[in-house]
Amino acid sequence: MPDSVDAAAVRRWCATGLGALRRHEAEINALNVYPVPDGDTGTNMMLTLAAAVEAADAAGDLAGDEPLGAVLRRVARGALLGARGNSGIILAQVFKGLAESLDGVAPVDGAALARALDHAARKAYEAVAAPVEGTVLTVGVAAARAALTAAESVYGAERPDGRVGGGVRAVARAAAHGARIALARTPEQLPALARAGVVDAGGRGFVVLLDALVETVTGERMPDDEFAPARGVRGASGEMEREAGSDEFAYEVQYLLEAPAEAVRELKHRLMPLGDSLVVVGDDRTWHVHVHVNDIGAAIEAGVEAGRPSRIAVTRFADQVRVRQQELVQGPRGVVVVCSGAGLGELMAGEGATVVGGTPSTGELLVAIRRAGTERVVVLPNDPNVLAVATAAAAEARAEGIRAGVVPTRSPVQALAALAVRDPQRRFEDDVIAMAEAAARCRSAELTVASREALTVAGRCQPGDVLAIVDGEVNLIGDDLPGTGQRLLDRMLSGGGELVTLIAGQDAPDGLADALREHVAAAWPFVEVQCYEGGQPHYPLLVGVE
């Protein structure tokens, strides 16, 4: 077996990695500390890599004659379009980094592989504005450092340019070993993992992929260790970092930016204090910038200082786009809404939306944006786990000439609030801003049933407990749905509210919404209540307060 990496080896690695992720899917899912059974990391990584494998095999037998760089670019593209959840987006960035580093390199020896792993780890960090140690990012960096150290040991610190040798097996083994050590230390870096007695799920998935690389280049399978938590021990749901962002920030700003990498690094430092949900992903000198802020002008101004922004999706920065703000944009507009449940689907479709069910990939959302059939489309993800995928799909749509904007809704109740304020007579950008403002004014909550034991900010929950989750945090723990629902509504309405929206899920007991409507009428007589049959899974009740 040659001690180098070529296009055929990359295809074998992807296929081997996919098989390994399928074997470890349940184990990685079990490492998730959030007690609601959706958005599992193992499933998301497996489906993302499946899309990458499909892209790698798209050229059939001819793919064996392709240069390494071409195969890696197709793998990275497939991973991006098939990315599911935040872990999928990060995995796509890893493949993009490998493709960039190894383009034009042939054959790939150990030193080149080490540099590529280092570049891939950096690309993964670039996808997350506020990296958190103790995650897959930490594991990726540790693997890259171990690979670089192994390459230096093989070639020496003063390796002459152009020298080609082996070393791939030693570098791959070192990377996998370094990743395992870093994974074991993730509970020391994230207190929530330590309390749960687990390692990071995304990091575990990355170790599985590096083990598959070792198997590809050596023919030897790495020890199939399991990192699943002990029975009955689960995570601290209320304290994990989440990418949904805070409702403190009311506006979404997105634009393409022509700028050098040095200026983009400074741009990220400028944007981070302005808000959250910051994602800056790019290719060469073209970058996609996304941030959730209150000061829209400052976000645009930072882009102007870094380079040349274009395709500004949402802005009121008059000094930069005065001509656009004076135009009245005519023509139809589309809306793509992500939601699950027959009732919710019918409700959103009745509002003129193109509905996408489940947890869609980037490619599936891109198809829905195209299917909307208009040049201007708003995407409502309705789930923190879908936000990054929606942002990536919107960026792909804009590259095709579709003006797509994402309103970062966390729940279908916020989507209903956003849809209620649409006005086709407004400029598209202003309409997106109005929808974002309406969504931000709608406080969202869910009633669900805990599937596992966990320590939350409201106390320890046991399997079967009813959880009231407000804006992403466990707020109440109860014994039954009606009683917990009443306490939840009282707590939310104590802060003010004129309209309550209740959406019953597929597991809601008969009469739940009606009982809560009667409670609001008795306890809060001046509050209007709207009830719908949504049929959504996992959440017997969705609640919105405006």
C-alpha positions as CSV (number, residue, x, y, z in Angstrom):
1,M,0.0,0.0,0.0
2,P,1.7,3.3,-1.1
3,D,2.6,5.7,1.7
4,S,0.8,8.6,0.1
5,V,-2.6,10.0,-0.5
6,D,-4.2,10.3,-4.0
7,A,-7.8,10.8,-5.3
8,A,-8.6,7.1,-4.9
9,A,-7.5,7.1,-1.3
10,V,-9.8,10.1,-0.6
11,R,-12.8,8.3,-2.0
12,R,-11.9,5.2,0.1
13,W,-11.5,7.3,3.2
14,C,-14.9,8.9,2.7
15,A,-16.6,5.5,2.2
16,T,-14.8,4.0,5.2
17,G,-15.6,7.0,7.3
18,L,-19.3,6.8,6.3
19,G,-19.4,3.2,7.4
20,A,-17.7,4.0,10.7
21,L,-20.1,6.9,11.4
22,R,-23.0,4.6,10.7
23,R,-21.6,2.0,13.2
24,H,-21.1,4.7,15.9
25,E,-24.2,6.8,15.1
26,A,-26.1,5.7,18.2
27,E,-23.1,6.1,20.4
28,I,-22.4,9.6,19.3
29,N,-26.1,10.6,19.6
30,A,-26.0,9.3,23.2
31,L,-23.3,11.8,24.0
32,N,-25.6,14.7,23.3
33,V,-26.4,16.4,26.6
34,Y,-29.6,18.1,25.6
35,P,-32.6,16.0,26.8
36,V,-34.8,16.5,23.8
37,P,-34.4,13.8,21.1
38,D,-33.8,15.9,18.0
39,G,-30.8,17.3,16.2
40,D,-28.5,14.4,17.1
41,T,-24.8,15.0,16.2
42,G,-24.1,11.4,15.1
43,T,-27.0,11.4,12.6
44,N,-26.1,14.9,11.3
45,M,-22.5,14.0,10.7
46,M,-23.4,10.7,9.1
47,L,-25.9,12.3,6.7
48,T,-23.4,15.1,5.8
49,L,-20.7,12.6,5.0
50,A,-23.2,10.5,3.0
51,A,-23.8,13.6,0.8
52,A,-20.0,14.0,0.4
53,V,-19.6,10.4,-0.7
54,E,-22.4,10.7,-3.2
55,A,-20.7,13.8,-4.7
56,A,-17.3,12.0,-4.7
57,D,-18.9,9.1,-6.7
58,A,-20.9,11.4,-9.0
59,A,-18.4,11.0,-11.9
60,G,-18.6,7.2,-11.7
61,D,-15.5,5.3,-13.1
62,L,-14.0,8.5,-14.5
63,A,-13.5,9.8,-11.0
64,G,-10.4,7.5,-10.6
65,D,-8.7,9.6,-13.3
66,E,-9.5,12.9,-11.6
67,P,-6.8,14.9,-9.9
68,L,-6.9,14.8,-6.1
69,G,-7.9,18.5,-5.9
70,A,-10.9,18.0,-8.1
71,V,-12.2,15.0,-6.0
72,L,-11.7,16.9,-2.8
73,R,-13.5,20.0,-4.2
74,R,-16.5,17.8,-5.1
75,V,-16.4,16.2,-1.6
76,A,-16.4,19.6,0.0
77,R,-19.2,20.8,-2.2
78,G,-21.3,17.7,-1.5
79,A,-20.7,18.1,2.2
80,L,-21.8,21.7,2.1
81,L,-25.0,21.1,0.2
82,G,-25.8,18.0,2.4
83,A,-24.8,19.6,5.7
84,R,-27.2,19.0,8.5
85,G,-27.0,20.8,11.8
86,N,-24.0,22.8,13.1
87,S,-21.8,19.7,13.2
88,G,-22.4,19.2,9.5
89,I,-21.5,22.7,8.6
90,I,-18.2,22.3,10.5
91,L,-17.5,19.0,8.8
92,A,-18.0,20.7,5.4
93,Q,-15.5,23.4,6.4
94,V,-13.0,20.7,7.3
95,F,-13.3,19.2,3.8
96,K,-13.1,22.6,2.3
97,G,-9.8,23.2,4.1
98,L,-8.4,19.9,2.9
99,A,-9.3,20.8,-0.7
100,E,-7.7,24.2,-0.5
101,S,-4.5,22.9,1.0
102,L,-4.0,19.9,-1.2
103,D,-5.1,21.4,-4.5
104,G,-2.3,20.8,-7.0
105,V,-0.2,18.7,-4.6
106,A,0.8,15.4,-6.0
107,P,1.7,13.0,-4.5
108,V,0.6,13.9,-1.0
109,D,3.2,12.8,1.5
110,G,3.1,13.1,5.3
111,A,4.2,16.7,5.5
112,A,1.5,17.8,3.0
113,L,-1.1,15.8,4.9
114,A,-0.1,17.5,8.2
115,R,-0.3,20.9,6.7
116,A,-3.7,20.1,5.2
117,L,-5.1,18.9,8.6
118,D,-3.8,22.1,10.1
119,H,-5.5,24.2,7.5
120,A,-8.7,22.2,7.8
121,A,-8.7,22.9,11.6
122,R,-8.3,26.6,10.9
123,K,-11.2,26.5,8.4
124,A,-13.4,24.9,11.0
125,Y,-12.6,27.7,13.5
126,E,-13.5,30.2,10.8
127,A,-17.0,28.9,10.7
128,V,-17.7,29.7,14.3
129,A,-17.5,33.3,15.5
130,A,-17.0,32.5,19.2
131,P,-15.2,29.2,19.4
132,V,-15.7,27.2,22.6
133,E,-13.0,25.0,23.8
134,G,-13.9,21.4,24.7
135,T,-15.7,20.9,21.3
136,V,-14.9,19.4,17.9
137,L,-12.9,22.5,17.2
138,T,-10.5,21.7,20.1
139,V,-10.2,18.1,18.9
140,G,-9.4,19.2,15.3
141,V,-6.6,21.5,16.5
142,A,-5.1,18.9,18.7
143,A,-5.1,16.4,15.8
144,A,-3.4,18.9,13.5
145,R,-0.7,19.8,16.0
146,A,0.1,16.1,16.5
147,A,0.2,15.6,12.8
148,L,2.7,18.6,12.4
149,T,4.9,17.2,15.1
150,A,4.9,13.8,13.5
151,A,5.8,15.3,10.1
152,E,8.7,17.2,11.6
153,S,10.0,14.1,13.2
154,V,9.9,12.3,9.9
155,Y,11.4,15.0,7.8
156,G,13.3,17.2,10.2
157,A,12.7,20.8,11.0
158,E,14.5,22.0,7.9
159,R,12.7,19.9,5.3
160,P,13.8,21.1,1.8
161,D,11.1,22.4,-0.5
162,G,10.2,19.9,-3.1
163,R,11.3,16.8,-1.3
164,V,8.7,14.1,-1.5
165,G,8.7,11.1,0.8
166,G,6.4,8.8,2.7
167,G,5.3,9.6,6.2
168,V,1.5,9.5,5.6
169,R,0.9,6.5,7.8
170,A,2.9,8.1,10.7
171,V,1.1,11.4,10.4
172,A,-2.3,9.8,10.2
173,R,-1.7,7.7,13.3
174,A,-0.4,10.7,15.2
175,A,-3.4,12.8,14.2
176,A,-5.8,10.1,15.4
177,H,-3.9,9.6,18.6
178,G,-3.8,13.4,19.3
179,A,-7.5,13.7,18.6
180,R,-8.3,10.9,21.1
181,I,-6.2,12.5,23.8
182,A,-8.0,15.9,23.2
183,L,-11.4,14.2,23.2
184,A,-10.8,12.6,26.6
185,R,-9.9,16.0,28.0
186,T,-13.1,17.8,26.7
187,P,-14.9,17.4,30.0
188,E,-12.1,19.4,31.7
189,Q,-12.8,22.3,29.3
190,L,-16.6,22.3,29.3
191,P,-18.2,22.0,32.8
192,A,-21.5,20.8,31.3
193,L,-19.7,17.8,29.8
194,A,-18.0,17.0,33.1
195,R,-21.3,17.1,35.0
196,A,-22.8,14.8,32.4
197,G,-19.9,12.4,32.5
198,V,-19.5,12.5,28.7
199,V,-17.1,13.7,26.0
200,D,-18.0,16.1,23.2
201,A,-20.2,14.4,20.6
202,G,-18.8,16.3,17.6
203,G,-15.3,15.6,18.7
204,R,-16.1,11.9,19.0
205,G,-17.4,12.0,15.4
206,F,-14.1,13.6,14.3
207,V,-12.1,10.9,16.0
208,V,-14.1,8.3,14.1
209,L,-13.2,10.0,10.8
210,L,-9.5,10.1,11.6
211,D,-9.6,6.4,12.6
212,A,-11.1,5.8,9.2
213,L,-8.2,7.7,7.6
214,V,-5.7,5.5,9.5
215,E,-7.5,2.4,8.2
216,T,-7.5,3.8,4.7
217,V,-3.7,4.4,4.5
218,T,-2.5,1.5,6.7
219,G,-5.1,-1.2,6.2
220,E,-5.3,-1.5,9.9
221,R,-8.5,-0.7,11.9
222,M,-8.0,1.4,15.0
223,P,-9.3,0.2,18.3
224,D,-13.1,0.6,18.3
225,D,-13.3,2.3,21.7
226,E,-16.6,3.6,22.9
227,F,-17.1,6.8,24.7
228,A,-20.8,6.4,25.4
229,P,-21.9,7.7,28.9
230,A,-22.7,5.4,31.7
231,R,-26.4,4.3,31.9
232,G,-28.6,6.9,33.5
233,V,-26.0,9.7,33.3
234,R,-26.9,12.6,31.0
235,G,-26.1,16.2,30.4
236,A,-26.7,19.7,31.8
237,S,-29.2,20.9,29.2
238,G,-29.6,24.4,30.3
239,E,-25.9,25.3,30.2
240,M,-24.6,24.2,26.8
241,E,-23.5,26.7,24.3
242,R,-26.1,27.0,21.5
243,E,-26.0,28.8,18.2
244,A,-29.5,30.1,18.2
245,G,-28.4,33.6,19.3
246,S,-30.1,35.9,21.7
247,D,-33.4,37.8,21.2
248,E,-31.5,40.8,22.5
249,F,-30.4,41.4,18.9
250,A,-33.3,42.2,16.5
251,Y,-31.7,42.5,13.0
252,E,-30.0,40.1,10.7
253,V,-27.3,41.6,8.3
254,Q,-25.9,39.5,5.5
255,Y,-23.6,40.5,2.6
256,L,-21.0,39.2,0.3
257,L,-17.6,40.8,0.8
258,E,-14.6,41.1,-1.5
259,A,-11.6,41.4,0.9
260,P,-8.2,39.8,1.7
261,A,-8.1,37.2,4.6
262,E,-6.2,39.7,6.8
263,A,-9.0,42.2,6.6
264,V,-11.6,39.5,7.3
265,R,-9.9,38.5,10.5
266,E,-10.1,42.1,11.7
267,L,-13.7,42.3,10.5
268,K,-14.7,39.4,12.8
269,H,-13.1,41.2,15.7
270,R,-15.2,44.3,14.8
271,L,-18.5,42.4,14.5
272,M,-18.3,40.1,17.5
273,P,-19.0,42.9,20.1
274,L,-21.9,44.1,18.0
275,G,-24.1,41.0,18.3
276,D,-24.1,37.2,18.0
277,S,-24.8,34.4,15.4
278,L,-21.7,35.6,13.6
279,V,-20.6,33.4,10.7
280,V,-17.9,34.4,8.2
281,V,-17.3,31.7,5.6
282,G,-15.3,32.4,2.4
283,D,-13.3,31.2,-0.5
284,D,-10.2,33.1,-1.6
285,R,-11.2,36.8,-1.6
286,T,-15.0,36.3,-1.6
287,W,-16.7,35.9,1.8
288,H,-20.2,35.5,3.1
289,V,-20.8,37.6,6.2
290,H,-23.8,37.0,8.5
291,V,-24.4,38.6,11.9
292,H,-27.4,39.3,14.2
293,V,-27.2,42.9,15.6
294,N,-29.1,45.9,16.8
295,D,-26.7,48.4,15.2
296,I,-27.1,47.6,11.5
297,G,-25.2,50.6,10.3
298,A,-22.1,49.6,12.4
299,A,-22.2,46.1,10.8
300,I,-22.3,47.4,7.3
301,E,-19.6,50.1,8.1
302,A,-17.3,47.3,9.3
303,G,-17.7,45.5,6.0
304,V,-17.0,48.7,4.1
305,E,-13.7,49.2,6.0
306,A,-12.7,45.6,5.4
307,G,-13.3,45.6,1.6
308,R,-16.1,45.8,-0.9
309,P,-19.6,44.5,0.3
310,S,-22.3,43.6,-2.2
311,R,-25.7,41.9,-2.2
312,I,-26.6,43.4,1.1
313,A,-29.7,41.4,2.2
314,V,-30.9,43.6,5.1
315,T,-29.7,47.1,5.8
316,R,-30.7,50.7,6.6
317,F,-27.3,52.1,6.1
318,A,-28.3,55.2,4.1
319,D,-24.8,56.6,3.5
320,Q,-23.8,53.4,1.6
321,V,-27.0,52.4,-0.2
322,R,-29.0,55.6,-0.6
323,V,-30.0,54.8,-4.1
324,R,-31.3,51.4,-3.3
325,Q,-33.3,52.7,-0.4
326,Q,-35.2,55.1,-2.7
327,E,-36.3,52.3,-5.0
328,L,-39.6,50.5,-4.7
329,V,-38.8,46.8,-5.5
330,Q,-41.7,45.3,-7.4
331,G,-42.4,41.7,-8.2
332,P,-43.5,38.6,-6.2
333,R,-41.7,37.3,-3.1
334,G,-41.4,33.8,-1.8
335,V,-41.2,32.4,1.7
336,V,-39.6,29.1,2.6
337,V,-40.6,27.7,6.1
338,V,-39.0,24.7,7.9
339,C,-41.5,22.9,10.1
340,S,-42.7,19.4,10.9
341,G,-46.3,18.2,11.4
342,A,-49.2,18.0,8.9
343,G,-51.2,20.8,10.7
344,L,-48.2,23.2,10.8
345,G,-47.4,22.4,7.2
346,E,-51.0,23.3,6.1
347,L,-51.0,26.4,8.2
348,M,-47.7,27.7,6.7
349,A,-48.8,26.7,3.2
350,G,-52.0,28.6,3.7
351,E,-49.8,31.7,4.3
352,G,-48.3,31.2,0.9
353,A,-45.1,29.5,2.1
354,T,-43.1,26.7,0.5
355,V,-42.8,24.2,3.4
356,V,-39.8,21.9,4.1
357,G,-40.3,19.2,6.7
358,G,-37.9,17.5,9.1
359,T,-34.3,18.6,9.5
360,P,-33.3,19.6,5.9
361,S,-29.9,19.6,4.4
362,T,-28.4,22.7,2.7
363,G,-29.2,21.2,-0.7
364,E,-32.8,20.5,0.2
365,L,-33.4,24.0,1.4
366,L,-31.7,25.3,-1.8
367,V,-34.2,23.3,-3.9
368,A,-37.1,24.8,-1.9
369,I,-35.7,28.3,-2.4
370,R,-35.6,27.7,-6.1
371,R,-39.1,26.1,-6.1
372,A,-40.5,29.3,-4.6
373,G,-40.1,30.6,-8.1
374,T,-39.3,34.2,-7.3
375,E,-36.2,36.3,-7.3
376,R,-36.6,37.3,-3.7
377,V,-37.1,34.7,-1.0
378,V,-37.2,34.8,2.8
379,V,-36.2,31.6,4.8
380,L,-37.7,30.9,8.2
381,P,-35.7,28.0,9.8
382,N,-37.7,27.8,13.0
383,D,-35.0,25.7,14.8
384,P,-31.6,26.7,16.1
385,N,-30.2,23.5,14.6
386,V,-31.4,24.6,11.1
387,L,-30.1,28.2,11.3
388,A,-26.6,27.5,10.0
389,V,-27.9,25.3,7.2
390,A,-30.5,27.9,6.2
391,T,-27.7,30.6,6.1
392,A,-25.6,28.3,3.9
393,A,-28.5,27.6,1.6
394,A,-29.3,31.3,1.3
395,A,-25.7,32.1,0.4
396,E,-25.8,29.5,-2.3
397,A,-29.1,30.9,-3.6
398,R,-27.6,34.4,-3.7
399,A,-24.6,33.1,-5.7
400,E,-27.3,32.0,-8.3
401,G,-28.8,35.5,-8.4
402,I,-31.7,34.9,-6.0
403,R,-32.0,37.5,-3.3
404,A,-32.5,35.3,-0.2
405,G,-32.6,36.4,3.4
406,V,-32.9,34.4,6.6
407,V,-35.0,35.6,9.5
408,P,-33.5,33.6,12.5
409,T,-36.8,32.3,13.8
410,R,-36.4,29.7,16.6
411,S,-39.9,28.3,16.6
412,P,-43.0,28.1,14.3
413,V,-44.8,30.6,16.5
414,Q,-42.2,33.2,15.6
415,A,-42.7,32.3,11.9
416,L,-46.4,33.0,12.2
417,A,-45.6,36.4,13.8
418,A,-43.2,37.2,11.0
419,L,-45.6,36.1,8.3
420,A,-48.3,38.3,9.8
421,V,-46.4,41.5,9.1
422,R,-45.4,40.9,5.5
423,D,-46.1,43.8,3.1
424,P,-45.4,43.4,-0.6
425,Q,-45.5,47.2,-1.0
426,R,-42.3,47.6,1.1
427,R,-38.8,47.2,-0.2
428,F,-37.7,43.6,0.1
429,E,-34.9,44.5,2.6
430,D,-37.3,46.6,4.7
431,D,-39.9,43.7,4.7
432,V,-37.2,41.3,5.9
433,I,-36.4,43.7,8.7
434,A,-40.0,44.0,9.7
435,M,-40.4,40.2,9.8
436,A,-37.3,39.9,11.9
437,E,-38.6,42.6,14.3
438,A,-42.0,40.8,14.6
439,A,-40.2,37.4,15.2
440,A,-38.0,39.0,17.9
441,R,-41.0,40.4,19.7
442,C,-42.6,37.0,20.0
443,R,-41.3,35.1,23.0
444,S,-41.3,31.3,22.2
445,A,-41.7,28.3,24.5
446,E,-42.3,24.6,24.2
447,L,-43.6,21.8,26.4
448,T,-41.9,18.5,25.9
449,V,-41.2,15.3,27.8
450,A,-37.6,14.6,29.0
451,S,-36.2,11.5,27.3
452,R,-33.2,11.2,29.7
453,E,-32.0,12.3,33.0
454,A,-30.3,15.8,33.0
455,L,-29.3,18.6,35.2
456,T,-31.0,21.8,33.9
457,V,-31.0,25.4,35.1
458,A,-34.5,24.6,36.6
459,G,-33.1,21.5,38.5
460,R,-32.6,17.9,37.7
461,C,-35.1,16.2,35.4
462,Q,-35.9,12.5,35.1
463,P,-37.2,10.6,32.0
464,G,-40.9,11.3,31.7
465,D,-40.8,14.7,33.4
466,V,-42.5,17.6,31.6
467,L,-40.1,20.3,30.6
468,A,-41.2,23.9,29.8
469,I,-38.5,25.4,27.6
470,V,-38.5,29.2,27.2
471,D,-36.3,30.7,24.5
472,G,-34.1,27.6,24.4
473,E,-33.7,27.2,28.2
474,V,-35.4,24.8,30.5
475,N,-37.6,27.1,32.7
476,L,-39.9,24.7,34.5
477,I,-40.1,21.0,35.4
478,G,-43.5,19.5,36.0
479,D,-45.4,16.3,36.4
480,D,-48.2,16.8,33.8
481,L,-48.7,18.8,30.6
482,P,-51.8,20.8,31.7
483,G,-50.4,22.0,35.0
484,T,-47.0,22.8,33.7
485,G,-48.6,24.6,30.7
486,Q,-50.6,26.8,33.1
487,R,-47.5,27.7,35.2
488,L,-45.6,28.4,32.0
489,L,-48.3,30.8,30.6
490,D,-48.5,32.6,34.0
491,R,-44.8,33.1,34.1
492,M,-44.6,34.3,30.5
493,L,-47.6,36.6,30.8
494,S,-46.4,38.1,34.0
495,G,-43.9,40.0,31.8
496,G,-46.6,41.3,29.6
497,G,-48.4,40.2,26.4
498,E,-51.5,40.7,24.4
499,L,-51.6,37.6,22.2
500,V,-50.9,34.0,23.0
501,T,-50.5,31.4,20.3
502,L,-50.9,27.7,21.2
503,I,-49.9,24.9,18.7
504,A,-50.8,21.4,19.8
505,G,-48.4,18.6,18.7
506,Q,-49.0,15.0,17.7
507,D,-48.5,13.8,21.4
508,A,-50.8,16.4,22.9
509,P,-53.6,15.0,25.0
510,D,-57.1,15.8,23.9
511,G,-58.3,19.2,25.1
512,L,-54.9,20.5,26.2
513,A,-55.1,23.7,24.2
514,D,-58.7,24.3,25.1
515,A,-57.9,23.9,28.8
516,L,-55.1,26.4,28.6
517,R,-57.2,28.8,26.6
518,E,-59.8,28.7,29.5
519,H,-57.0,29.3,32.0
520,V,-55.8,32.4,30.2
521,A,-59.4,33.7,29.9
522,A,-59.8,33.3,33.6
523,A,-56.4,34.5,34.8
524,W,-55.6,37.0,32.1
525,P,-58.9,38.3,30.7
526,F,-57.5,40.9,28.4
527,V,-55.2,38.5,26.5
528,E,-56.3,37.0,23.2
529,V,-55.6,33.3,22.5
530,Q,-55.2,31.6,19.2
531,C,-55.1,27.7,19.0
532,Y,-53.9,25.5,16.1
533,E,-53.5,21.8,15.6
534,G,-49.8,21.5,14.5
535,G,-49.1,17.8,14.7
536,Q,-45.4,18.5,15.3
537,P,-43.3,15.7,16.9
538,H,-41.3,15.9,20.2
539,Y,-43.2,19.0,21.4
540,P,-46.8,18.4,22.6
541,L,-47.3,22.2,22.8
542,L,-45.6,25.2,21.2
543,V,-46.3,28.6,22.8
544,G,-45.9,32.1,21.5
545,V,-46.5,35.3,23.5
546,E,-46.6,38.7,21.7
